[in-house]
């Protein structure tokens, strides 16, 4: 994976402690060697839902054919 700062990523697993679900869209705001990322997840209002430090294995690149969706707050 070639993920860098400001890339959009999709969450690869649920993070219930943050109210996040697999597939939620986030933006990489920092990268840590060798495989760490700081990812911000934002609500439709523009408010930050969570700022989480994750491993590369916790996210996936967003593909050109991925569908975006809106889900109610869980």
TACOR-V864872 format. One record per helix or strand of 2 or more residues. SS is the DSSP state (hx for helix, st for strand). FROM is the first residue (numbers start at 1). TO is the last residue. Records with the same first field share a line. If there is no record, write none. Layout:
SS = FROM-TO + FROM-TO
//
This chain:
st = 8-11 + 25-32 + 36-42 + 48-55 + 59-61
hx = 16-18 + 56-58
//
